Amino acid sequence: MINNAELFFKIITTTGTFFLAYHKYTLSLLDKKIDKREGEKERIFAEKFRIENIKTLTEGISRIEERMTRIEEYLMKH
C-alpha cells in the first residue's frame, strides 16, 4: 500500500506539473498576441512610410513639371 506521504508527494508534483504546463501555454499565447500586435504596428508604420514616400515623389514630380513648363515658355519666347 502507498504511504500517505508518498501519495501526498505525487498529488503535489502532478498538480505542480499541471500548473507549470498551463503557465507555459498561457505565456505562449501571450507571446503570439504580442508578436501579432508588433507585426500590426510594423505594417502600419510601413504603410505610413509608403504613403509619405508617394507624397514626396508626387510633390517632386509636380515641381519638375513646373520647372519644365517655365523652361519651355522661356525657350518659346527666345
Long-range contacts (C-beta under 8 A, 24 or more apart in sequence): none
